[in-house]
Amino acid sequence: MTSAGFNVTSSLTLVGFSSMSGHSSLLFFVFLLLYLFVLFSDSLVIYIICSQRALHRPMFAFVASFLLNSLTASTVFYPKLLSDLLLSGAGLVQVSRTMCQCQGFLLSSLGGASFFLLSAMAFDRYLSICHPMHYAVLVTPAKVVLMLLLCWMLPAILVGVLTLLVSRLPLCRAQLNRAYCDINSYFTLSCGGAEAQLIGLYILLIVTANVFLPAAFILFSYARILFICLRRSRSFSSKALQTCLPHLLVFFNYSISVYLDLMHRRLQSNRESDSTLITSMLILLPTVLNPVVYGLKLKEVFTHVKRLLSCRRDS
């Protein structure tokens, strides 16, 4: 402790699943199965998109990048959680401040990249359906690569600056009521003050830039697509909406998870909570459902998935 009474300890405590301490083996088994499923399903869809020349189109490049982003986030989340359950059971877990900041940065930046990638998909579908004559000129391979770089770099820069700012704040508490680290929860451990208030405003700016603005753009793009479809033939509308449905399902899946997480933070306030399982599931469900949606709802991908799995079963 410093003379000002600030906690300058180099480690933090994660509550983990302390309320389920008698079920640590079950939790480990469940999360291990989920991680293996995410690894297999994401990798399978990405492999199919990369190996099939017929799928080397902008829309599938965005889908593969989105699943790669989801797979990376899962790798940041699951192994740490599994090691904590294996070594500490479902009790309290000690984690260094640096490790906590790194995990928080990765999860927050990858989460922001998810919404940017979904907005890039919505823009791609908008140009393909509403401006088909100019699509090949507007969406070139070079522009696709540029869009993908922006989708990953912009949230990484915004969250990176936030992580540096938050890491300088003195902490008055050292216990996170979560099973994992995220920047916003880390920020709530700070002692407050004028600098913390300014950083709080920057957090609102980041949430707006990484979530609300891309979400508004996505809704606007699909609203325009729906408007165009209502003026075209039934066959055209059916085909167009069928290609948009998987992206919309994933978008609403992410949006609902983010909304529930924000509401949970607001209701939880600073009280110690026994609902870390809920907060963990809010980050797990999108990563589990993403490959299922794209593997089943994208007809071109589903055809190759069935063919590949049937060939392996026959062999």
VEXDRENFI-229343 format. One line per field, with one value per residue (C-alpha): residue number from 1; residue in three letters; x, y, z negated. Coordinates in steps of 0.001 Angstrom, whole numbers, plus 500000, padded with zeros to 6 digits. Example, Ala and Ser with C-alpha at 12.3 -4.5 7.8 and 13.67 -1.06 7.14 Angstrom:
pos	c(1; 2)
code	c(ALA; SER)
u	c(512300; 513670)
v	c(495500; 498940)
w	c(492200; 492860)
//
This chain:
pos	c(1; 2; 3; 4; 5; 6; 7; 8; 9; 10; 11; 12; 13; 14; 15; 16; 17; 18; 19; 20; 21; 22; 23; 24; 25; 26; 27; 28; 29; 30; 31; 32; 33; 34; 35; 36; 37; 38; 39; 40; 41; 42; 43; 44; 45; 46; 47; 48; 49; 50; 51; 52; 53; 54; 55; 56; 57; 58; 59; 60; 61; 62; 63; 64; 65; 66; 67; 68; 69; 70; 71; 72; 73; 74; 75; 76; 77; 78; 79; 80; 81; 82; 83; 84; 85; 86; 87; 88; 89; 90; 91; 92; 93; 94; 95; 96; 97; 98; 99; 100; 101; 102; 103; 104; 105; 106; 107; 108; 109; 110; 111; 112; 113; 114; 115; 116; 117; 118; 119; 120; 121; 122; 123; 124; 125; 126; 127; 128; 129; 130; 131; 132; 133; 134; 135; 136; 137; 138; 139; 140; 141; 142; 143; 144; 145; 146; 147; 148; 149; 150; 151; 152; 153; 154; 155; 156; 157; 158; 159; 160; 161; 162; 163; 164; 165; 166; 167; 168; 169; 170; 171; 172; 173; 174; 175; 176; 177; 178; 179; 180; 181; 182; 183; 184; 185; 186; 187; 188; 189; 190; 191; 192; 193; 194; 195; 196; 197; 198; 199; 200; 201; 202; 203; 204; 205; 206; 207; 208; 209; 210; 211; 212; 213; 214; 215; 216; 217; 218; 219; 220; 221; 222; 223; 224; 225; 226; 227; 228; 229; 230; 231; 232; 233; 234; 235; 236; 237; 238; 239; 240; 241; 242; 243; 244; 245; 246; 247; 248; 249; 250; 251; 252; 253; 254; 255; 256; 257; 258; 259; 260; 261; 262; 263; 264; 265; 266; 267; 268; 269; 270; 271; 272; 273; 274; 275; 276; 277; 278; 279; 280; 281; 282; 283; 284; 285; 286; 287; 288; 289; 290; 291; 292; 293; 294; 295; 296; 297; 298; 299; 300; 301; 302; 303; 304; 305; 306; 307; 308; 309; 310; 311; 312; 313; 314; 315)
code	c(MET; THR; SER; ALA; GLY; PHE; ASN; VAL; THR; SER; SER; LEU; THR; LEU; VAL; GLY; PHE; SER; SER; MET; SER; GLY; HIS; SER; SER; LEU; LEU; PHE; PHE; VAL; PHE; LEU; LEU; LEU; TYR; LEU; PHE; VAL; LEU; PHE; SER; ASP; SER; LEU; VAL; ILE; TYR; ILE; ILE; CYS; SER; GLN; ARG; ALA; LEU; HIS; ARG; PRO; MET; PHE; ALA; PHE; VAL; ALA; SER; PHE; LEU; LEU; ASN; SER; LEU; THR; ALA; SER; THR; VAL; PHE; TYR; PRO; LYS; LEU; LEU; SER; ASP; LEU; LEU; LEU; SER; GLY; ALA; GLY; LEU; VAL; GLN; VAL; SER; ARG; THR; MET; CYS; GLN; CYS; GLN; GLY; PHE; LEU; LEU; SER; SER; LEU; GLY; GLY; ALA; SER; PHE; PHE; LEU; LEU; SER; ALA; MET; ALA; PHE; ASP; ARG; TYR; LEU; SER; ILE; CYS; HIS; PRO; MET; HIS; TYR; ALA; VAL; LEU; VAL; THR; PRO; ALA; LYS; VAL; VAL; LEU; MET; LEU; LEU; LEU; CYS; TRP; MET; LEU; PRO; ALA; ILE; LEU; VAL; GLY; VAL; LEU; THR; LEU; LEU; VAL; SER; ARG; LEU; PRO; LEU; CYS; ARG; ALA; GLN; LEU; ASN; ARG; ALA; TYR; CYS; ASP; ILE; ASN; SER; TYR; PHE; THR; LEU; SER; CYS; GLY; GLY; ALA; GLU; ALA; GLN; LEU; ILE; GLY; LEU; TYR; ILE; LEU; LEU; ILE; VAL; THR; ALA; ASN; VAL; PHE; LEU; PRO; ALA; ALA; PHE; ILE; LEU; PHE; SER; TYR; ALA; ARG; ILE; LEU; PHE; ILE; CYS; LEU; ARG; ARG; SER; ARG; SER; PHE; SER; SER; LYS; ALA; LEU; GLN; THR; CYS; LEU; PRO; HIS; LEU; LEU; VAL; PHE; PHE; ASN; TYR; SER; ILE; SER; VAL; TYR; LEU; ASP; LEU; MET; HIS; ARG; ARG; LEU; GLN; SER; ASN; ARG; GLU; SER; ASP; SER; THR; LEU; ILE; THR; SER; MET; LEU; ILE; LEU; LEU; PRO; THR; VAL; LEU; ASN; PRO; VAL; VAL; TYR; GLY; LEU; LYS; LEU; LYS; GLU; VAL; PHE; THR; HIS; VAL; LYS; ARG; LEU; LEU; SER; CYS; ARG; ARG; ASP; SER)
u	c(500000; 501209; 500873; 497759; 496214; 496173; 496551; 499658; 499729; 501029; 498296; 494504; 491944; 489307; 486206; 485884; 483149; 483538; 479784; 480108; 483207; 481742; 481356; 484799; 485313; 481978; 482739; 486156; 484626; 481863; 484209; 486725; 484013; 482896; 486461; 487067; 483792; 484723; 488200; 486843; 483838; 485585; 488616; 486386; 484469; 487650; 489369; 486444; 486368; 490131; 490332; 487362; 488055; 484319; 484180; 487011; 484630; 484481; 481507; 483229; 486512; 484657; 483027; 486384; 487957; 485057; 485383; 489158; 488509; 486065; 488556; 491275; 488970; 488132; 491841; 492337; 489436; 489178; 492758; 493127; 489751; 490541; 493933; 492314; 489711; 492387; 494812; 492502; 489226; 486279; 487775; 489551; 492235; 495289; 496334; 498986; 497884; 499859; 498239; 494811; 495423; 496627; 493576; 491290; 492924; 492653; 489037; 487897; 489713; 488575; 485028; 485124; 486579; 483581; 481173; 483419; 483604; 479822; 479455; 481864; 479685; 476576; 478278; 479308; 475738; 474372; 476635; 476013; 472217; 471564; 474377; 475138; 476383; 479150; 479918; 482988; 484516; 483667; 484675; 488085; 490488; 492698; 489754; 488667; 492137; 492081; 488663; 489812; 492900; 490777; 488329; 491148; 493364; 490799; 489434; 492955; 494228; 491248; 491379; 495182; 495108; 492457; 494541; 497561; 495462; 493758; 497063; 498281; 495362; 495917; 493710; 491763; 490459; 491999; 489049; 487240; 483807; 484403; 486039; 488083; 489593; 488139; 489175; 485897; 485858; 489531; 488664; 486036; 488816; 490398; 490157; 488283; 489294; 489387; 491621; 489324; 486306; 487999; 488880; 485254; 484187; 486755; 485270; 481849; 483476; 485030; 481762; 480032; 482730; 483175; 479576; 476826; 478051; 478766; 475419; 473597; 475378; 474454; 470784; 470759; 472380; 469938; 467003; 468078; 468404; 464903; 463551; 465115; 463838; 460272; 460442; 461895; 460558; 459857; 462647; 465212; 464072; 464150; 467697; 468942; 467418; 468722; 472307; 471682; 469995; 473163; 474805; 471679; 471451; 475081; 474623; 471592; 473401; 476303; 474043; 471903; 475011; 476503; 473209; 472785; 476390; 475926; 472685; 474347; 477182; 474677; 472588; 475603; 477202; 480100; 478520; 480210; 478183; 477625; 476691; 480130; 478775; 476265; 478946; 481112; 478256; 477599; 481056; 480900; 477563; 478456; 481693; 479810; 476886; 478880; 480236; 476873; 475034; 477524; 478000; 474274; 472736; 475206; 474188; 477529; 479423; 476928; 477216; 480985; 480671; 478337; 480593; 483723; 482163; 480561; 483885; 485629; 482866; 483017; 486786)
v	c(500000; 503479; 506430; 507453; 504095; 502812; 499112; 498636; 494851; 493229; 490567; 490492; 487929; 486481; 485187; 482430; 479916; 480020; 479566; 476228; 474949; 471445; 471173; 472150; 468817; 469156; 472737; 471721; 468940; 471182; 474030; 471584; 470103; 473586; 474594; 471439; 471994; 475608; 474560; 471815; 473658; 476985; 475275; 473086; 476008; 478066; 475088; 474567; 478245; 478332; 475027; 475465; 477841; 478329; 479969; 482409; 485362; 488476; 487297; 484039; 485858; 487961; 484846; 483058; 486159; 486478; 482842; 483262; 486252; 484165; 481290; 483666; 485058; 481507; 480699; 483772; 482740; 478941; 477765; 480300; 479288; 475579; 475972; 477933; 475207; 472508; 474190; 476107; 474232; 476613; 478811; 482150; 482585; 484824; 486623; 489248; 492748; 492522; 489219; 490606; 493691; 491561; 489288; 492301; 494021; 490948; 490158; 493777; 494410; 491096; 491813; 495185; 493561; 491194; 494093; 495740; 492474; 492099; 495644; 494798; 491771; 493958; 496460; 493621; 492274; 495776; 496378; 492892; 493151; 496864; 497648; 494360; 496041; 497853; 495161; 493734; 497207; 498344; 495133; 494133; 491739; 494660; 496518; 493381; 493078; 496777; 496428; 493393; 495242; 498190; 495868; 494507; 497585; 500224; 498451; 497284; 500883; 502235; 499474; 499604; 503283; 502508; 499660; 501943; 504613; 502165; 500469; 503763; 504110; 503243; 500412; 500482; 496928; 493738; 491383; 491005; 489387; 487500; 484331; 486296; 489756; 492555; 496184; 497623; 495393; 496185; 499885; 499507; 498522; 501977; 504567; 507155; 510779; 513216; 511019; 508032; 510131; 511131; 507502; 506582; 508993; 507416; 503982; 505288; 506588; 503185; 501327; 503727; 503350; 499576; 498491; 501063; 502718; 499394; 498049; 501111; 500731; 497028; 497727; 500523; 498285; 495409; 497831; 499139; 495558; 494754; 497884; 496835; 493264; 494478; 496139; 493134; 489730; 487048; 484773; 487595; 488595; 485017; 484433; 487794; 487391; 483826; 485075; 487753; 485507; 483909; 487316; 488669; 485671; 486101; 489867; 489482; 486754; 489116; 492095; 490235; 488940; 492442; 493920; 491270; 491748; 495525; 495057; 492529; 494961; 497689; 495495; 493886; 497262; 496676; 493820; 490436; 488200; 484465; 484769; 484449; 481480; 483816; 486331; 483516; 482055; 485482; 485376; 481638; 481369; 483540; 481632; 478318; 479367; 481205; 478117; 476362; 479234; 479617; 475890; 475152; 478305; 479086; 476544; 476600; 475880; 473296; 471306; 470996; 470232; 467300; 466057; 466252; 464569; 461825; 461074; 460718; 458478; 456242; 455932)
w	c(500000; 500769; 498469; 500370; 499538; 503111; 503788; 505905; 505774; 508938; 508957; 509099; 507990; 510305; 508552; 511135; 510365; 506591; 506171; 508021; 506254; 506037; 509803; 511058; 512868; 514659; 515641; 516959; 519034; 520454; 521385; 522872; 525110; 526149; 527000; 529028; 530872; 531683; 532835; 535085; 536551; 537158; 538676; 540862; 542372; 542841; 544513; 546884; 547890; 548450; 550338; 552702; 555558; 556110; 552685; 553353; 553389; 551198; 549132; 548181; 547532; 544950; 543464; 543158; 541583; 539169; 538080; 537764; 535517; 533463; 533272; 532038; 529340; 528262; 527996; 525817; 523575; 523317; 522529; 519684; 518274; 518557; 516880; 514030; 513527; 513671; 511255; 508937; 509264; 509219; 506514; 506562; 509222; 508974; 512162; 512765; 513720; 516959; 517929; 517070; 519198; 522120; 522029; 521677; 524647; 526876; 525990; 526350; 529634; 531140; 529978; 531702; 534814; 534879; 535325; 537928; 539868; 539685; 541011; 543855; 544702; 544648; 546971; 549299; 549426; 549978; 552988; 554377; 554189; 554687; 557163; 558955; 562149; 560253; 557695; 559441; 559747; 556212; 554398; 555738; 553953; 552953; 551430; 549576; 548028; 547106; 545475; 543489; 542255; 541160; 539392; 537242; 536886; 535907; 532810; 531883; 531919; 529963; 527349; 527240; 526254; 523635; 522207; 521835; 520127; 517758; 516862; 515373; 512961; 509285; 508056; 504795; 505159; 506487; 507040; 510357; 510114; 513339; 514598; 517145; 517538; 519600; 519742; 518501; 515408; 514772; 514979; 512238; 509810; 510083; 507328; 509381; 509742; 512647; 514824; 514322; 515302; 518557; 519261; 518550; 521292; 523622; 522843; 523936; 527126; 527827; 527193; 529582; 532250; 531913; 531317; 531807; 535031; 536812; 535553; 536915; 540263; 540397; 539705; 542298; 544942; 544451; 544315; 547736; 548995; 547736; 549444; 552763; 552386; 551872; 555304; 557146; 558124; 555553; 556821; 556659; 553168; 551911; 553148; 551844; 548396; 548164; 548504; 545857; 543285; 541822; 541353; 539668; 537348; 536283; 535909; 533646; 531720; 530996; 530337; 527807; 526022; 525819; 524626; 521914; 520816; 520530; 518602; 516302; 515561; 514750; 512454; 510830; 510039; 507631; 505686; 505602; 507842; 508101; 511776; 513375; 515313; 516987; 517977; 519342; 521386; 522926; 524487; 525255; 527055; 530074; 530692; 530528; 532733; 535437; 537276; 536873; 538563; 541398; 541834; 542063; 543505; 546296; 548916; 550723; 547509; 546235; 549485; 549084; 545345; 546082; 548874; 546723; 543703; 545807; 547520; 544171; 542831; 545897; 545694)
//
